[in-house]
Structure formats: structure tokens, C-alpha cells
Amino acid sequence: MGNKTRFYVDVMASHPEVTGSCLLVIVKYPDGGTNRFIVDCGLFQEKEYSDYNNGFPFEARNIDFCLITHNHIDHIGRLPLLTKEGFCNKIYTTQATSIFSGPALMDSYSVLKDLAKRNHTKQLYSEADVVNTRKLIEVCEFEKTIQVAENIKVMFLPNGHLLGAALILVQISYPGEEDINLLFTGDYNSKNMFFKVPPIPEWIRKLPLTIIQESTYGAMDSSEETKCFEQNILNCIEGNGSVVCMVFSLGRSQEILYTLKKLQDDGKLSTDIPIYFDGKLGQRYTKLYLEEDLGICSEMKEFLPQNLTFVDKATRCEVVYSQEQKIVVTTSGMGTYGPAQIYIPEYITRKNCLLQFTGYTAEGTLGRKLKDTEQNDVVTIGSIIRKKRARVEYTTEFSAHAKADQMIDFLRQFEALRLVLVNHGETETKNKFSERIVNELDPKCVGILNREYFFRVGPYGLIRQLSTKFN
């Protein structure tokens, strides 16, 4: 066997669809040497995949390093479990992701601890595992090359998905061989209201590349997006109703607060309407936005609306059961965790109330259950049975993910695209988006990442597809 076939990487996903993001890469060198690393280490949030949270289809102690694209729990939530199972090497990420990951992992620990107690199951990891994980984090600057192993260098590139989010370029070399260049998009967006996203450097766009591309909204174009949030809010308020907005703690919370401020500034929303913000983690992130140097544009530093009150446990009951007209912004974004699970059962029965979801709701979450329940039908929320009388709305206009046409434009800019591996999407969506890539870009090859197959990749693209044999 010649050297060309003995220098390759195996790229595999330990997640079938959207959440639980964890990509395993095994590098094989002509001299018989091996490197193993993972990109992200997330928690599964789809109910049907929850058993996957209990372990990994690889030996944690054998992983040489970990790369983290951004601070969402479906990308970092199992890092403490990785540490618990023997991983003790470096976790590379950006400064903002490092800052955010402390509160995120502690909050996730608290949620998982509560679930374990409620379900009479073993706790996934301990608080000490969270502390030990944080000690392994190494902060990386954007657009600066880092040598992470003898033959592997890495560069983090700004990504509009979230403050601190990154595209990650991995360049793997060996004497006498062409480099293997991998670009991991993580969750991708080309823009963000809180900071400017610079273009990808020209030298990277010219590289022969294998791109591991997310596909969350790979079946939707940006033209299909309906901007309904503002009108929904204003219609409800004008009808003397109250609004409960479900938001994700990081990114979405701050965007929604700014949007409400803008409605006030434009004279569309009265500053007499009280706005309540509930969710300990979301509040903590918001304070970090205000206090830390995270690269936020100066004009976006003042993003809080007038007449805003932060809600805590002591004041929550009064807010929940009050009959006053109000707007509540609360975590979690899918409705299953956080204060949302307290507000929803109360407000779902109120005819003049709007429950507004502001992002993706995975299968098995309360948000998806409400979406699938017809108006005036009965819905079970935990052990509570309620009739769905409130108006329940969903919007993708705030999504931190690029849509299919935007992702095609992203891929189009690379001049030597060897292989695209479609990742992080529901099965049908990954299939549709893969077909679109083939039809519109015609790269040398497109593959779909899931738990069933992995891809062997060389300097010039795909070598072969193999079975993962994951349990």
C-alpha cells in the first residue's frame, strides 16, 4: 500500500441528527502513528436519543485534544462526562466561549442532577467534574494558528452564530505528503446583530478543503422565513393580552430584549408595559454582555428595554399569577426546562395570551408538543393537564443558523472544495441539503454524517465510506 493511502483521517459523528454534537476524528500517519481528537461534546436533547448521554462510542482517555465551536449545551454539555471518563488533555476554544462555558456547565449540571433525582437514575457527572473540565480549557485567539499536536495546527475563525462561536480550520501535515485540510463549521451564520463577522481569509478559500457543514435549516431558504415576531407581540398587546416569549439563555435572550427595546424606541410599544426577564442563566449571560469585553459593537452595548425587571425565585410567583398586562421573556427556548415550564401551564389556558417561541424546538420537547396540539385540545405538561386556549406561535427569524441558500453561498466561496460532509440536521433535512449541494455546487463528493457510517479522507478528498459499528 502506497503512502498516499496510509495518510488519512477518519471523520465520524457520534450523533444521529441535531443535538449531542460530537465529531470524532482519527488521524493515521504513514509511519503508523495516530492522533485522535473530537470537535464538540454536546448533550442530546431529543428524547429518543437521551440514552446516548450515558457514554461515548470511544475511549475518552485516548482523545488527544478537544476543539469546541461554541457555547451551546448541545455542543458542550457532555464535556464533564468526558473528563469523568478519563480525558485529561486540552480543550481549545475562544475567549468568549470559555467565559460563557462556566455558567453553562454549572447550570447543565444542576438540571441533570434534578432530572436524575426525579427519575431515580444515576447522576451523569459531578460538580467536581465540571470544575476539572474548566481547568482543561485553553483560550485561543481568532485567526491565530495554534499547534495542537506535532502534525496538527488549528485556527479559529469568527462565526456569526453566537458571541465566541467559531469555524475551525484543522490542517494536518506529514513530510512528503500534501496537507489534509478540514473546516468544521459548527453551527453557522454569516451575521450577528451584536458584532461584525469578517470575511474568511482568501488563503483559506483557496485551500483544497473537506468541509464538515451543519444543516439545521438545510430544507428552508431565507426567502421562506416569515418575520412575524414584532407583529405578534404588538397584536397581543393591542388586544390587552400578555406575552410569554420562550428564549435560549445565550444569544436569543439578548436579541429579544434588544428587539423589544427597538419597538419602544420606534414608538410602537409603550414603555408603560412592564417587561420581565426570567431565567438565572440568561440573566447571568446578559450581565456578561454588559460587563465583559466580548467584542460587542459599541452601539449594541445598550440593548435592554425600558421598564425591565429581572425576576428571581422570590418574585416569580407574583409575576406568574398576576393579571396585569405584561411581556415575559423566559428560558428555556424549547419550553421544557427553566422557568418556562412554570409559565406555560398557567398561560396556555388564557385566551388573550400569546406564547411565542423564538427558535428551534426539538422532537420530544414541550415546545414541539404544543406545536403538534390543536387549538382547544387538551395537552399534558408534566403531570398537569391543560386545554390549549392561548395563541401559540413560532418563528425562525431570530435563528442563529443560516438557511439553505445562505449555506450554499457559504460553500460557493471555496475554490477547491474536495468533499462536503453534511452534519447536524434531522435525517430528511440532511438528505435534501446534500442533494442541493450536489446539484448547485457539484463538488467532487458529498457525504452524510450519522452514527452508521464514517468517511476516510485524504489530502484530495474522499477515499472510502465505512461502517462505524457504533452501538
C-alpha positions, 0 to 999 in steps of 0.5 A: 500500500502506497503512502498516499493511502496510509495518510488519512483521517477518519471523520465520524459523528457520534450523533444521529441528527441535531443535538449531542454534537460530537465529531470524532476524528482519527488521524493515521500517519504513514509511519503508523502513528495516530492522533485522535481528537473530537470537535464538540461534546454536546448533550442530546436533547431529543428524547429518543436519543437521551440514552446516548448521554450515558457514554461515548462510542470511544475511549475518552482517555485516548482523545488527544485534544478537544476543539469546541465551536461554541457555547451551546449545551448541545455542543458542550454539555457532555464535556464533564462526562468526558473528563469523568471518563478519563480525558485529561488533555486540552480543550481549545476554544475562544475567549468568549466561549470559555467565559460563557462555558462556566455558567453553562456547565454549572447550570447543565449540571444542576438540571441533570442532577434534578432530572436524575433525582426525579427519575431515580437514575444515576447522576451523569457527572459531578460538580467536581467534574465540571470544575476539572473540565474548566481547568482543561480549557485553553483560550485561543485567539481568532485567526491565530494558528495554534499547534495542537499536536506535532502534525496538527495546527488549528485556527479559529475563525469568527462565526456569526452564530453566537458571541465566541462561536467559531469555524475551525480550520484543522490542517494536518501535515506529514513530510512528503505528503500534501496537507489534509485540510478540514473546516468544521463549521459548527453551527453557522451564520454569516451575521450577528446583530451584536458584532461584525463577522469578517470575511474568511481569509482568501488563503483559506478559500483557496485551500483544497478543503473537506468541509464538515457543514451543519444543516439545521435549516438545510430544507428552508431558504431565507426567502421562506422565513416569515418575520412575524415576531414584532407583529405578534407581540404588538397584536397581543398587546393591542388586544390587552393580552400578555406575552410569554416569549420562550428564549435560549439563555445565550444569544436569543435572550439578548436579541429579544430584549434588544428587539423589544427595546427597538419597538419602544424606541420606534414608538410602537410599544409603550414603555408603560408595559412592564417587561420581565426577564426570567431565567438565572442563566440568561440573566447571568449571560446578559450581565456578561454582555454588559460587563465583559469585553466580548467584542460587542459593537459599541452601539449594541452595548445598550440593548435592554428595554425600558421598564425591565425587571429581572425576576428571581425565585422570590418574585416569580410567583407574583409575576406568574399569577398576576393579571396585569398586562405584561411581556415575559421573556423566559428560558428555556427556548424549547419550553421544557426546562427553566422557568418556562415550564412554570409559565406555560401551564398557567398561560396556555389556558388564557385566551388573550395570551400569546406564547411565542417561541423564538427558535428551534424546538426539538422532537420530544420537547414541550415546545414541539408538543404544543406545536403538534396540539390543536387549538382547544385540545387538551395537552399534558405538561408534566403531570398537569393537564391543560386545554390549549386556549392561548395563541401559540406561535413560532418563528425562525427569524431570530435563528442563529443558523443560516438557511439553505441558500445562505449555506450554499453561498457559504460553500460557493466561496471555496475554490477547491472544495474536495468533499462536503460532509453534511452534519447536524440536521434531522435525517430528511433535512440532511438528505435534501441539503446534500442533494442541493449541494450536489446539484448547485455546487457539484463538488467532487463528493458529498457525504452524510454524517450519522452514527452508521457510517464514517468517511476516510479522507485524504489530502484530495478528498474522499477515499472510502465510506465505512461502517462505524459499528457504533452501538 
